[in-house]
């Protein structure tokens, strides 16, 4: 089942751990690239100094203030794209960064049944052939990039929390435990 806008119209910190075990799917012509989401990072509201939206609405961050269920894709270091899904209500800037995906997953639904880890948001975008063309697009089949729920049940003990990565500039906000990932994967 494809996740629709209403799934993303909720608290970012509630949605983020729920994305673990869901599948990121990219369709290119007749080919599908897919993998199980294994790590995400939350960015919440206008005061989160680690969020691009903390400086207000700009042409770059405009999508973060938009409707939930849309993609926010940006370039870091002039070479790596990063994929985020917009969350919460329109006008409140929040998003979840997809940091890691397991590919060639077991179709029976095991969270440990994949053969390769794609770690790091830049590598995820490279593997899935995601670039800025997806920025401001809805996460659905029409855009060619979406998230599916395949009914995998995740136990709370299988989810760990940690500090976000690469946001040392954010002062006290760098220590927020808003990174969610699978334990022992």
C-alpha positions in Angstrom: 0.0 0.0 0.0 1.4 3.4 -1.0 1.6 5.9 1.9 -0.6 8.9 1.2 -0.6 12.5 2.3 -2.6 11.8 5.5 0.1 9.4 6.8 2.6 12.3 6.7 0.2 14.9 8.2 1.2 14.0 11.8 4.0 14.8 14.3 7.3 14.3 12.6 8.7 12.5 15.7 5.8 10.0 15.5 6.2 9.4 11.8 10.0 9.0 11.7 10.2 5.6 13.5 7.1 4.4 11.6 9.1 4.9 8.3 11.5 2.1 9.4 10.5 -1.1 7.6 8.6 0.8 4.9 9.9 0.5 1.3 11.3 3.3 -0.8 10.3 2.7 -4.4 11.6 4.4 -7.6 10.1 3.5 -11.0 12.2 4.3 -14.1 10.3 3.1 -17.2 9.5 -0.6 -16.5 12.3 -1.0 -14.0 11.7 -0.7 -10.2 14.4 0.1 -7.7 13.3 -0.6 -4.1 14.6 -1.1 -0.7 13.6 -1.2 3.0 14.1 2.1 4.9 16.5 1.4 7.8 17.5 4.8 9.1 15.9 8.3 9.1 16.5 11.6 10.7 13.8 14.2 11.8 13.9 17.9 11.3 11.1 19.7 13.2 9.9 23.2 13.0 11.2 26.7 12.5 13.3 26.7 15.7 15.3 23.5 15.0 18.7 25.0 14.2 19.7 21.9 12.3 16.8 22.4 9.9 17.2 24.4 6.7 13.9 26.0 7.6 15.4 27.6 10.7 16.3 30.7 8.6 12.8 31.1 7.4 11.1 30.5 4.1 13.4 30.9 1.1 13.2 29.6 -2.5 15.2 26.5 -1.3 13.1 25.8 1.8 9.7 26.8 0.4 8.7 23.1 0.0 9.3 22.5 3.7 6.5 24.9 4.5 4.2 23.2 2.0 1.9 20.2 2.1 2.9 16.9 3.8 3.8 14.0 1.5 6.0 16.0 -0.9 9.7 15.5 -1.5 12.4 17.9 -0.5 15.6 17.2 -2.4 18.7 19.3 -2.1 22.3 19.2 -3.0 25.1 19.2 -0.4 28.8 19.9 -1.0 27.8 20.6 -4.6 27.7 16.8 -5.4 25.4 14.8 -3.2 21.6 14.8 -3.3 19.6 14.2 -0.1 16.0 13.0 0.0 13.5 14.2 2.6 9.7 13.7 2.9 7.7 16.7 4.2 5.6 16.1 7.3 3.1 17.9 9.6 0.7 20.6 8.6 1.1 23.0 5.8 2.9 26.1 7.0 4.9 24.3 9.6 8.4 23.3 8.3 9.2 19.7 9.1 10.8 16.8 7.2 12.4 13.4 7.5 15.7 12.6 5.8 16.1 9.1 4.4 19.6 8.1 5.6 19.9 4.4 4.8 18.1 1.7 2.9 18.5 -2.1 2.7 18.2 -3.4 -0.9 17.3 -6.8 -2.4 15.0 -7.3 0.6 13.3 -10.5 1.5 9.7 -10.1 0.0 8.4 -12.1 3.0 8.9 -9.1 5.2 12.0 -9.7 7.3 13.8 -6.5 8.4 17.1 -8.4 8.2 16.5 -10.1 4.9 18.4 -7.7 2.6 21.7 -8.4 1.1 23.2 -4.8 0.7 23.0 -1.7 2.8 23.0 1.7 1.1 24.2 4.0 3.9 24.3 7.7 3.8 21.7 10.0 2.2 23.9 10.8 -0.8 24.4 7.2 -1.6 20.7 6.5 -1.2 19.9 9.2 -3.8 22.7 7.9 -6.2 21.5 4.3 -5.9 17.8 5.3 -6.5 18.8 7.9 -9.2 17.2 10.7 -7.3 18.1 14.3 -8.1 16.5 17.8 -7.8 13.9 16.9 -10.4 11.9 15.3 -7.6 12.0 18.4 -5.4 8.5 19.6 -4.7 6.9 16.5 -6.3 4.3 14.5 -4.5 5.4 11.0 -3.2 3.2 8.9 -5.5 3.3 6.7 -8.6 2.8 9.6 -10.9 6.1 11.2 -9.7 7.9 7.8 -10.0 9.0 7.9 -6.4 7.0 6.8 -3.4 7.0 4.9 -0.1 5.1 1.7 0.4 3.8 -0.1 3.6 4.1 -3.8 3.0 2.8 -4.8 6.4 6.1 -5.4 8.1 5.6 -5.1 11.9 8.5 -3.5 13.8 8.9 -4.0 17.5 9.9 -0.9 19.6 12.9 -2.9 20.8 14.2 -3.1 17.2 14.4 0.7 16.9 17.2 2.8 18.4 17.5 6.5 18.7 20.6 8.7 18.4 21.9 12.1 17.7 21.6 13.5 14.2 24.7 13.3 12.0 26.5 16.2 10.4 24.8 19.0 12.2 27.5 20.2 14.6 26.7 23.8 13.6 23.3 23.6 15.3 24.3 24.2 18.9 22.1 22.3 21.4 19.9 21.1 18.5 22.7 18.8 17.3 22.2 16.6 20.4 18.5 15.9 19.8 17.9 12.1 19.6 16.0 12.5 16.4 17.8 9.9 14.3 16.0 6.5 14.2 17.5 3.3 13.0 17.3 -0.5 13.4 19.2 -2.1 16.2 21.5 -5.0 15.1 21.1 -4.5 11.4 
